[in-house]
Amino acid sequence: MFALKTSTTFLALVAAGLMAGCASGVKLDKPAPVETRNVTPADGTQGQGGAESQVANVDLGKGAAGAASNMPRTVYFDFDSYVVKEEFRGTIEAHAKLLTTDRKKKEVIEGHTDERGGSEYNLALGQKRAEAVLKSLTLMGVTDTQVEAVSYGKERPAADGHDESAWAKNRRAELKDR
């Protein structure tokens, strides 16, 4: 009887501990999701395997410095989300190609949020956004030593204002040379 009561109490404590761990906001131990969608081209044809990349080739020869400076460097996110949207795949692919071609090159990915929410929550969400972009880059062959994810939360807004237009510009991850 004592053994049954002890094991029941132990199981209850374990269950309570698990539920308490699940009660917080942004989960820091879950892998960053990447959104994928099948897109039908405007001409109505269906491509093989879904959407095809619309990324132009980047010449990494003589003009590589000029090409790199003209690359888009921002990935935007939906409210309260760290899912990398398919529309930013080209931006990530271009950076992955640059980094895999020159293994000495390094970038930092800065995660940002809009002003809504507490500082601690926004720092965690900004970190998840930066890590989601980092994960996408590493899946494309970039090494962990070439990229670093940091969060600024709501501390460095790209746009001033207290409306959806400003908030949308602030929910982002920026890829910067290190």
C-alpha positions, 0 to 999 in steps of 0.5 A: 500500500505504501509503495502504491501511494508513494509512486502515485505521489511521485507521478503527480509531482512529475505531472505537475512539474511538466505542466508548470514548465509548459505554462510560460509564453515563448518556448525556448527549447522547441525547434524554430518552424519554417513555413512552407507552401505550395504555390501555383505560378500565375500562368496556372501551371503546377511546378514540380515539388511546389514553389520554385525559387525566384532568386536571381544568381549572385555573382560572387566573382569581382563584383561580390562586394557590390552584390552583397551590399545590394542584397535584402537583409531583413526578414519580417514576421507576423504578430507573436510569431517566429515562423519564417515565411516562404516569401523571405526564402530568397533573402535567406538563400542569397545570404546562404549562398554568400556564406557558403561560398566564402567560409571566412565571412560571418553574419549576425542575425538580430531579432526584433519585436514591436513595442507590445508585450513585456521586455522579457517576453520580447527578448525571448521572441526576438531571440526565437526569430533570430534563431529561426533565420539561423536555422534556415541558413544552417539547413542551407549549408552555412556553418554554426561558426559563421552566424550568431543570433542575438535579440534586441526585443523592442529596444531598437525599433525600425519605425516609430509609431504606435500602429500596425504599420510601424509594428509590422516594420519592427517585427523582423530579423536583420542579417548584418555583416560581422 
